[in-house]
């Protein structure tokens, strides 16, 4: 469903009750990119990623196609960066009952200073319940980047809100695919490497694989459905290859 024709913002359900809000953009250099936000419809609805501030109105408009904006209760994000949480305070101003949700490190180093209200800071492995849904917070420091980075696993549908992992360029026109996203995402990374290449990257990806995700809710590009554990292990293998090591040097 197109929710805003001028911007091309669109809304698709990628798993039961989980909606991908996608906005295609053009970035300097003249090539296409995209921002995804994920809305979870539940007793206490949750938004994962806000998008940049300039996309706030588009995101709010898309949310309104699923549920009243004022019902939103949690505004969660992977790490402190403009496209993850740039519109956070706009949401907190629009919805007085909403709270930021992030990891404990993010709350300590950034969010509790910047946000209009204190964060619901989740410990590694902590469960946040929104009604019928339960989200497990998984610390992932420096994977792909940011000391405070973490992800959320929705335990009923096994949907991993995986942030900047598997970033794909282009407009993200396909909402969810079972095709190859590792090839396009690795091509994007090699051209503009945004990974920290931390010593624990492989172990962190193996831990995520151990959660056995079935849907990967990527922040940029198509969401993906299939054997998420195998795909995360393939990513770890690619990152450990000599070419990846050379790129990080």
N, C-alpha and C positions, 0 to 999 in steps of 0.2 A: 504494500500500500504506500503510495506517495502521500506524505503528509504536508509537504510544502513544495509546490511546483517550481517556484523561483530558484530555490536552492537544490532541489532534487532530493531533499531529505526523505527517507523512506523507513518503513516499519515492517518487520517480519517476525513471526513467532518461530524461534529456532529450536525450542523444546517446550513442553507443556508449561504455559504460564511465564515463559522467558522470552522477551522481545528484544530484538536487535534494532537499535535506532542508528541509521547510517546517514552520514552527510558527506558527499563527495566535495573535494576542494581542489583548487589549483594552488600550488606553492611556488615560490620564486624559482625560476629556472624553466617554468612553463610545463612542468609535468604534473600529472594527476596524483592525488592522494586522497585519503578518506579518514574519517573519525567515526568510531562506533561507540555507542553507549548501550548498556543492557538494563532493561527494566524487568523486575521480577514482581509479578502481580500476586499478592498474598494478603493476609490480614494486616500486616505491616509492610507495605511495599518497599522494595529496595531498588535503588539505582546504582549500578556499578559503572563508574567513570561519569564525569559531568561534561566532558569536552571543554574546549577553550571558552572563555567568557563570551566571545562573539557568537557562539552557537547556543547560548542559553535559551533564547526565545524559541529557536527551532526545536531544541530538546524538550522544552516545556510543552510546546504545541503537540509534539509526537506523543508524549506521555498522556496528554489529555484525550487521545484517541482510545486509550486503554482504560484509564481511570482518572478521577479528578486529581489534579496536581496536589491539592491540599491533603490528600491521603498519604502522600509520600512520608515515610518515617526514617529511612536510612539512606544516606548518600555516601557510598563506599568507593574506595579507589585503591589501586595497587601501590602507587608511590607518589611523592610530591613533585608534580611536574604540570605545566599549564594544561596539556591536553588530558591529563588524568583528573585534575581537580580545579581547573581555572575558573569554572562557574560555581564553585562550592558556595561562596557567600551569597551569590544570587539566589541559589536554591534555599539557603537558610533564611534569607530575607522573605522569600515568597511563601515559605512553608514554616511557620514558627514551631511546629511540632517535630520537625526533622532534625536528625543528629548526624554529624560526620562519623564515618566508620573507617578505621585504618589500623595498621599495626602499631604496637607500642613505641617503636623507634620513631616512626613518622609523627606520632602525637608529641613525643618528647622534643624532637629537633625542629619541627615546623608547624604542625597543624594546630596545636593548642595556643600558639602565638598568633597565627594568621587567621584562623577561623573565627567566625562570630560567636560560636558556641563551642564548649569543650568537646573533644572527640570521644566516641566510644572506642577506646583503644583495646584491640584484641591481642591476646597472647598467642604465641605459636601453638596451634592445635585447638584453640578455643572455638566453641560452637556458638554461633549467633542464630537464634530461632526467630522467624518472622511470621509464624503461624504454622501452616502445614510444611513449610520449608525449613531446612537447617543448613547453615553455611559454616564450613570449617575454614578457619584462617590458617594459612601456611606461610610462614616466614621464608623468604627467598632472597636474602641479601645479595646485591650485585648481580642478580640473574633476572633479566639481562643487565640491568644497571640500577644504581641507587641502593645505598646502605639499608634504607627503610623498606625496600621492595617486598611485597608479599602478594599472595593470590587467595581467592576464595573458591572452595569447592562446594557446589550445591549437591547435597548428599542424596536426594531422591532421584534426580535425573542424571547424576554424575556429570554435571556441567562444570567445567573448570573455567572460571573467569581468569584468563591467562595473560591479560595485559599485553605487553609488547612482545611476548613470544610469538613467533610465526607472523611477524609484520609483513604484509603484502602491499605493494604500491598499487596505483591505479584507483579506480572509483569504488571498488568493492561492490560491484553491481550484483554479484551473486550472493544472496544472503547466507546460505549454508551449502556446503559441498561435501562430497565424499571423495573428491579428486585430490590431486597433489597440491598441497600448499607448502610442503617443505622446500621443493625446488624454487618456487617464486620467492619465498621468504629468505632463503639463503642467498639468492641472487641479489636481493635488496640489501641484505646485511653486508655482503662482500663489497658492494658499491659504496655503502655509507655505514661503516661498522659502528653500531651503537652498543655493542656488548662490552661489559667490563672484563670478560675473560678471567674471572676470579678463580683461584685454585679449587674452590668447592663447587664450581659450576656443574660438573658431571654428577657429583653426589646429590646436588639439589634437584637436578632433572630426574635422577633415578628415584628420589623420594616422591616427586610429583607423579612419576609413572606408577609408583606403588599405590597411588590413590585410584588407579584404573578409570580415568575419565573416559566418557563416551562422546561428549561434546566439548569442543574447545571454542570458547567465546573470545575470539581474537579482537584486539582493540582496533587493528587496522587490517582491512581486507575481509575475506569471507570467513565466517565461522565454519567449523569443520565437524563432521560426524564420522565416527569409526573407532578403531582401536587406538585410543589416545596414548596408552602406555607405549605401544610400539612406535608411534610417531615421536614421542618425547625422547625415546632411546635413540631413534634415528637422528634427531637433532643433536643429542649429546655426542654421538659418533662423528657427525659432521663438524662440530665445534672442536673436537679433539684431533682432527685431521691435520697433517702438516701445513696445508694451505691456510687453515684457520689460525694455527699457531703463528705462522709467518705474518699474517695480516695484523695480528695483535702486537707483534714485536715493534 
